[in-house]
Amino acid sequence: MGAGGHVVALYVLALWIPGLVLAALAGMRGWTLAAFAPLLTYAVVGLFGPLFAGIGIDWSPTSAGLLLVVLCAAAVAARVTIRYRAGEPPPAAASLWSRWAHVAVAVSLAGIVVLGGTVIWTGLGHLSAIPQDWDAVFHANGIRWIAETGDSSLVGMGQVNWFLNGVEVFYPNAYHLLAALVLRITGADVPTVLNAHTVLLPGMGALVVVALVHRFGGRAVLAVAAAGCSVAITFFYDMLWRGPLLPFVTGAVLMPLAAVLLVDLLDARGRLPRVLMNGLLFGAGLLGMIALNPAILFTAAVFAMPAVVQRWATCPRLLRREPLVVLAAGAGAAVLALPQLLGSLGSASGEPPYDWPAEMTQSEAVGELVALAHDGLRPQWWLVAAVGVGLARFAHLRGLRWTVASGAAFAGMFVAVASSDALWVTALTRPWWNDEWRLVGLCVVPIGVLAGHGLAELQRGAATGIRALAEKVGAGPPEPARQAASIVATALVFALFFVASNELYLARNVGRMQLAAPDGPVVSSLEVDAMHELAKVVPPGERVLNDRGDGSAWMYAIAGVLPIAGHYNASQIDDSIHLLNARFNRYPDEREVRAAVDELGIHYVMLGRGYVRSDWRRAPGFIGLENADWLQLVYRNRDAVVYRIRPDVPAGP
């Protein structure tokens, strides 16, 4: 295991152990248990983190560990009570897969997890690489803020950037709360914690796909094929180098569990306590999604609705009861997630919708989607061919046919956003920030299931042919021959697809991830050196003046030094900060500038070389500082400079 491997290992434990224990005590089993565990962990931290802040308890490994002990004890007591009053639970339904099929899926899934993690790790180069795009610095600073202050409120980590005049910026923080625990326990740097989690995302998504296929009656071959195809689709990795959209993607890979949990709830029968337990698990799943990112709740609704429509269309009499069950469970989830829901509504009402300009025609957008070639890349033809076979054999998809409707919904929104600036398009896609990259990324699971179905049908055909040949030549007893034919066909189809697709497009996807964290231009290793030098001279708690457009906003995440500009987002920023951004270089001559510096307690200034956007330039107030005799040079290298404001600067007129 490479450098930072211990952080990845601890992250696995932190994600899975709490959720596994609690969900198992609630009666969940099998693939659903394995896939649901991280989502339940996020639900727990998303619920209790803000609650701890409200009652004055610091968020730390100790308080989180004690919380887990208390929750486990409560779960054990509830389980004993339910068994005493309701008797033993009914035996689990017989699995559609044999024991050996489960083993084969687990082994195959392990390989897929390794392949997906390899794409991320190889693309990043090393786990301490710094993501260069817009969103990463907010998440990095937020994680450090929670780890250092213990402030687990829904507005706490925003104080790195919004710290004046009582401005409170809401952001769901389940992702950051868990990451802060990993940071505290391991003592690793913040970029390593960010990337250690990112390495796990493809495998986490593959596990969820396996659980989805299993729950809806798909064959084991389909589960493996769909999981493998899902980690091969480049749309997924484009959400991890651009942004990177870390909480959103975490929620997106766990989101298909909404359909699994919903059907588990609707299938619940027997005494009331067991039905309520399934409802609680469903509500916890929705809570975990909104605690990661509010858009995931809308995503889950779009994804899961076709599942219940197919269910009700198949058996209309279920409409007498099940809509009320869904509404009741949703209401319960809303109560659990009330702080996140209120914060999301307040945040949405306080900001105008953002509209990314459309850059394609409808035919171009459809072409990129169908060819799996977004952003002008070469088509992923082998996946396209597998999807084509899956569509041709659509009727055999049976319990998972609804996923095509889910994919069509996301695909339709992607085409609309990519090709139109109409107001209705902006309004419809507002939960996803009118962002074509997010929407095309949400097509990964439906496309993966359909492509996997195509491969599974090719395997079925190959197995039939091999079996017929074996019978013709008298190869042996029918049952062993059937099993051997299935194994040979599976190995043949999967091996050919793996080789033909260049190891599931490994090199292509590594190339996309290499865009995430090169050495600069936003934050280079030399700028990191400057941040560490800055930490040697700046007193704790004092803020450093910096240019909002360059990478110096990372100084808190990397070196623990609080910046004036803690994020590239300048909305709701105090006028005094805007003043310094525009006229700090007139410090000796303008009384307003000096007053703003004194009010903010600024003694040091740091400027970086690169900018978060290629068309951004140095803010007007920081131009010409290299010639200012009222600044003392503290540190300089090729990419960064640190100044100290001289205390004896004579006041201007």
C-alpha positions, 0 to 999 in steps of 0.5 A, spaced: 500 500 500 502 506 497 503 513 501 497 514 505 494 507 504 493 507 512 488 513 511 484 509 505 484 503 510 481 508 516 476 511 511 473 504 510 473 503 517 470 509 519 465 509 513 462 502 514 463 499 521 458 504 524 453 503 518 454 495 518 453 495 526 447 499 526 443 496 520 445 489 522 442 490 528 436 493 525 435 486 521 438 488 514 442 483 511 446 481 505 448 486 499 443 491 501 447 491 508 454 492 505 451 497 500 447 501 505 452 501 511 456 508 508 449 511 507 447 510 514 454 512 517 453 519 513 445 519 516 448 518 523 453 524 523 449 528 519 443 528 524 447 528 530 453 533 528 448 539 528 445 536 534 451 536 538 453 543 535 446 545 538 447 543 545 454 545 545 458 538 544 464 539 540 465 534 534 471 529 535 473 522 535 471 521 542 464 524 542 463 520 535 465 514 538 461 515 545 455 516 540 456 510 536 456 506 543 450 509 545 446 508 538 448 501 538 446 500 545 439 503 543 439 499 537 440 492 541 435 494 546 430 496 540 431 489 537 430 485 544 424 489 545 421 487 538 423 480 538 419 479 545 413 483 543 413 481 535 416 474 536 422 472 531 422 475 524 420 471 518 425 467 515 429 471 509 426 469 502 431 465 498 436 468 494 436 468 487 443 467 487 447 460 489 452 461 494 457 460 489 454 465 485 455 470 491 462 468 492 463 469 484 460 476 485 464 478 491 471 476 488 469 480 481 467 486 485 473 486 489 477 486 482 472 492 480 474 496 486 481 495 485 480 497 478 476 504 480 481 505 485 487 505 481 484 510 476 483 515 481 490 514 485 494 513 478 490 519 476 492 523 482 499 521 482 499 521 490 494 522 495 497 528 497 496 532 491 491 538 491 485 538 487 486 545 483 478 546 481 473 551 484 469 546 490 475 543 493 478 549 497 471 550 500 471 542 502 478 542 504 477 548 509 471 546 512 474 539 514 480 543 517 475 547 521 471 542 524 477 538 526 480 544 529 474 547 532 469 542 533 464 546 530 459 541 527 453 546 525 451 547 519 453 554 518 460 553 522 465 551 516 463 557 512 466 562 517 473 560 514 470 565 508 464 568 511 466 571 518 464 578 518 457 581 520 454 575 522 453 572 515 451 565 516 452 560 509 448 554 510 452 547 507 450 540 509 456 537 512 455 530 513 461 529 508 466 534 512 464 531 519 466 524 517 472 527 514 474 531 520 474 525 524 479 521 519 483 527 519 484 528 527 485 520 528 490 519 522 494 526 523 494 526 515 494 533 511 487 535 508 488 533 501 490 526 503 484 525 507 480 528 501 483 524 496 483 517 500 475 518 500 475 519 493 479 513 491 473 509 494 468 512 490 468 508 484 468 501 488 462 504 493 458 505 486 460 498 484 457 495 490 451 499 490 450 497 483 451 490 485 446 491 491 441 494 486 441 488 481 440 483 486 434 486 490 431 487 483 432 480 481 437 480 476 442 475 475 449 475 478 452 475 471 448 482 470 450 484 477 458 484 475 457 486 468 453 492 470 458 494 476 464 493 471 461 498 466 459 503 471 466 504 473 468 504 466 464 510 464 468 517 463 462 521 465 463 519 472 470 521 473 469 528 469 465 529 476 471 528 480 476 532 476 472 538 475 470 541 481 471 536 484 464 535 486 466 531 492 459 531 497 455 530 490 458 524 487 458 521 494 451 522 494 450 520 487 453 513 488 449 512 494 443 514 491 440 508 487 439 505 494 433 509 495 429 505 490 432 499 494 430 501 501 423 504 498 421 497 495 424 494 502 419 498 505 413 497 500 414 489 501 414 489 509 409 485 512 407 482 518 407 486 525 407 494 526 414 494 529 418 491 523 414 495 518 416 501 522 423 499 522 423 498 515 420 505 514 426 508 519 431 505 515 428 508 509 428 515 512 435 514 515 437 513 507 434 519 505 437 523 511 444 521 509 442 523 502 440 530 504 446 531 509 451 529 503 448 534 498 440 537 497 440 535 490 441 528 491 434 528 494 431 530 488 436 525 484 433 519 488 426 521 487 427 522 479 431 515 480 426 511 484 419 514 481 420 509 475 421 503 480 414 504 483 411 506 477 413 499 474 411 496 480 404 499 481 403 498 473 404 491 474 399 490 480 394 496 480 391 493 487 398 496 490 395 503 489 390 502 495 396 502 500 403 503 498 402 511 496 400 512 503 406 508 506 411 512 501 408 519 503 408 517 511 415 514 510 417 521 506 414 525 512 418 521 517 424 522 513 423 530 513 422 530 520 429 527 521 432 532 516 428 538 518 435 542 519 438 540 513 431 541 509 430 548 512 437 550 511 436 548 503 430 552 502 433 558 506 439 557 501 435 556 495 431 562 496 437 567 498 440 566 491 438 567 484 438 560 480 445 560 476 445 558 469 451 555 465 451 558 458 448 552 453 454 550 448 451 545 444 445 544 439 440 538 441 443 534 436 450 535 438 448 534 446 444 527 444 450 525 440 455 526 445 450 522 450 449 516 445 456 515 444 459 516 451 463 522 448 462 528 453 467 534 452 469 532 445 472 525 447 472 519 443 466 515 443 466 509 448 464 504 442 465 498 446 460 500 451 455 503 446 455 496 443 453 493 450 448 498 451 445 497 444 445 489 445 441 491 452 436 495 448 435 489 443 434 485 449 430 490 453 424 485 455 429 480 458 431 486 463 425 484 467 425 487 474 430 493 472 426 495 466 425 501 470 432 504 470 431 505 463 426 511 464 430 513 470 436 514 465 432 517 460 429 523 465 437 524 467 439 524 459 433 529 457 435 534 462 442 533 460 440 535 453 436 540 455 441 544 459 447 543 454 443 546 448 438 551 451 438 557 456 430 557 456 428 559 463 424 553 464 430 549 463 434 553 468 428 552 473 427 545 472 434 543 473 436 548 479 437 543 484 443 540 479 445 548 478 443 547 471 450 543 470 450 539 464 456 535 467 452 533 474 446 531 469 450 527 465 454 524 470 447 521 473 446 517 467 452 513 469 448 507 473 442 507 468 447 506 462 451 501 466 445 497 468 443 497 460 450 495 458 451 490 463 445 487 461 447 487 454 454 483 456 449 478 460 445 477 454 451 475 450 453 471 456 447 467 456 447 466 448 454 464 449 452 459 454 446 456 450 451 455 444 456 452 448 451 447 452 448 445 445 455 443 443 457 439 449 450 435 448 452 434 441 459 431 442 456 428 449 461 432 453 458 429 460 452 429 465 447 435 463 448 439 470 455 439 470 455 441 463 450 446 464 454 449 469 461 449 466 458 452 459 455 458 464 462 459 467 466 458 460 461 463 457 462 468 463 469 468 462 469 468 455 465 474 454 468 478 460 475 477 458 473 479 451 470 485 453 475 487 458 481 486 453 477 490 447 475 496 451 482 497 454 481 494 461 475 498 461 478 504 459 483 504 464 488 509 461 482 514 458 479 515 465 486 515 468 488 521 463 481 525 465 483 524 473 490 527 471 486 533 470 484 534 477 491 535 481 497 537 477 502 541 480 499 548 479 497 552 476 492 554 482 496 551 487 503 549 486 508 545 491 512 552 491 505 555 494 505 550 499 512 551 501 510 559 502 504 557 506 508 553 511 513 559 512 507 563 513 504 559 518 511 560 522 510 567 523 502 569 523 500 568 530 494 563 531 487 566 529 490 572 525 487 572 518 492 574 512 490 578 506 490 574 500 487 575 493 481 571 492 482 569 485 489 565 486 490 559 490 492 562 497 485 560 499 488 554 501 492 556 506 488 554 512 487 547 509 494 546 508 498 550 514 492 552 519 493 560 517 486 563 516 485 567 510 481 573 509 478 570 502 477 563 504 474 561 498 473 564 491 466 565 492 465 573 493 458 573 494 455 576 501 462 578 503 463 585 507 464 591 504 471 592 507 474 586 504 471 588 497 475 595 499 481 592 500 481 587 494 480 594 490 485 599 493 489 595 498 495 598 494 493 605 496 494 603 504 499 609 505 494 614 502 487 612 504 484 612 511 478 608 509 483 602 507 488 603 513 481 603 517 479 596 514 486 593 515 486 595 522 479 593 523 480 586 520 487 585 524 491 584 518 499 584 518 501 579 513 499 579 505 500 572 501 499 572 493 500 566 489 502 566 482 496 562 478 488 563 478 482 558 479 480 561 472 484 562 466 481 568 464 482 571 471 488 576 473 490 580 479 485 584 483 486 591 482 488 592 490 494 587 489 497 590 483 504 593 484 506 591 491 513 588 489 515 596 489 511 598 496 516 600 501 511 600 506 511 592 505 517 588 508 518 582 504 518 575 509 518 570 503 518 569 496 519 563 491 517 563 484 510 562 485 508 565 491 510 571 496 509 573 503 509 580 505 508 584 512 505 591 513 511 595 516 508 598 523 511 605 522 508 607 515 506 614 516 499 616 515 497 619 508 492 625 508 
